[in-house]
Amino acid sequence: MKDKYSSAERISRLFSDQSIDRIPFMPGLSMFSGIFSKLKPQEFFLDEKKMYESQKLTNQLFSSDSEPSFDLPGWMGMDLGVSVSLS
Protein backbone atom coordinates (compact mmCIF):
# COMPACT_ATOMS: atom_id res chain seq x y z
CA MET A 1 0.00 0.00 0.00
CA LYS A 2 1.26 3.46 -0.92
CA ASP A 3 1.31 6.29 1.61
CA LYS A 4 -1.01 8.39 -0.53
CA TYR A 5 -3.28 7.56 -3.48
CA SER A 6 -4.80 9.92 -6.04
CA SER A 7 -8.58 10.33 -5.87
CA ALA A 8 -9.02 8.07 -8.91
CA GLU A 9 -6.79 5.36 -7.41
CA ARG A 10 -8.52 5.61 -4.03
CA ILE A 11 -12.03 5.20 -5.48
CA SER A 12 -10.93 2.41 -7.82
CA ARG A 13 -9.26 0.51 -4.97
CA LEU A 14 -12.29 1.04 -2.73
CA PHE A 15 -14.64 -0.54 -5.29
CA SER A 16 -12.13 -3.35 -5.90
CA ASP A 17 -12.13 -4.17 -2.17
CA GLN A 18 -8.45 -3.25 -1.80
CA SER A 19 -6.84 -1.27 1.03
CA ILE A 20 -6.81 2.52 0.74
CA ASP A 21 -4.89 5.29 2.50
CA ARG A 22 -7.96 7.07 3.90
CA ILE A 23 -11.73 7.21 3.64
CA PRO A 24 -12.78 9.07 0.46
CA PHE A 25 -14.14 12.56 1.14
CA MET A 26 -16.78 13.55 -1.41
CA PRO A 27 -18.88 16.44 -0.11
CA GLY A 28 -21.57 18.19 -2.09
CA LEU A 29 -19.71 21.48 -2.34
CA SER A 30 -21.89 23.23 -4.93
CA MET A 31 -22.99 26.63 -3.57
CA PHE A 32 -20.56 26.34 -0.63
CA SER A 33 -17.83 26.79 -3.25
CA GLY A 34 -19.60 29.86 -4.60
CA ILE A 35 -19.94 31.41 -1.16
CA PHE A 36 -16.34 30.49 -0.33
CA SER A 37 -15.26 32.23 -3.57
CA LYS A 38 -17.44 35.25 -2.72
CA LEU A 39 -19.77 34.71 -5.69
CA LYS A 40 -23.42 35.69 -5.69
CA PRO A 41 -25.78 32.77 -6.46
CA GLN A 42 -26.54 34.22 -9.91
CA GLU A 43 -22.81 34.41 -10.74
CA PHE A 44 -22.21 30.87 -9.50
CA PHE A 45 -25.12 29.14 -11.23
CA LEU A 46 -25.19 31.12 -14.48
CA ASP A 47 -21.46 31.37 -15.24
CA GLU A 48 -20.09 27.86 -15.82
CA LYS A 49 -16.46 29.03 -15.74
CA LYS A 50 -16.87 30.67 -12.33
CA MET A 51 -18.79 27.62 -11.08
CA TYR A 52 -16.04 25.26 -12.26
CA GLU A 53 -13.12 27.34 -10.97
CA SER A 54 -14.70 27.91 -7.55
CA GLN A 55 -15.41 24.18 -7.10
CA LYS A 56 -11.93 23.24 -8.32
CA LEU A 57 -10.33 25.63 -5.80
CA THR A 58 -12.53 24.42 -2.94
CA ASN A 59 -11.81 20.76 -3.79
CA GLN A 60 -8.07 21.46 -3.70
CA LEU A 61 -8.18 23.40 -0.43
CA PHE A 62 -10.24 20.75 1.37
CA SER A 63 -8.57 17.69 -0.22
CA SER A 64 -11.84 16.45 -1.65
CA ASP A 65 -12.06 13.31 -3.77
CA SER A 66 -14.97 14.69 -5.79
CA GLU A 67 -14.76 16.55 -9.08
CA PRO A 68 -16.40 19.84 -10.03
CA SER A 69 -19.94 19.35 -11.28
CA PHE A 70 -22.61 21.51 -12.84
CA ASP A 71 -26.03 21.82 -11.27
CA LEU A 72 -28.99 24.10 -10.90
CA PRO A 73 -30.27 25.73 -7.73
CA GLY A 74 -32.37 23.26 -5.78
CA TRP A 75 -29.98 20.34 -6.28
CA MET A 76 -31.31 19.28 -9.68
CA GLY A 77 -28.26 17.59 -11.25
CA MET A 78 -27.23 18.03 -14.86
CA ASP A 79 -25.02 15.85 -17.00
CA LEU A 80 -22.24 17.56 -18.91
CA GLY A 81 -23.17 18.51 -22.44
CA VAL A 82 -26.74 19.53 -21.63
CA SER A 83 -27.70 23.08 -22.46
CA VAL A 84 -30.21 24.92 -20.33
CA SER A 85 -32.06 28.07 -21.24
CA LEU A 86 -33.37 30.27 -18.45
CA SER A 87 -35.89 32.94 -19.31
Protein Blocks (a to p, Z undefined) as FASTA:
>chain_A
ZZbdcfklmmmmmmnopacfbdcddddfklmmmmmnopafklmmmmmklmmmmmmmmmmm
nopabdcddddehiiacdehiacddZZ
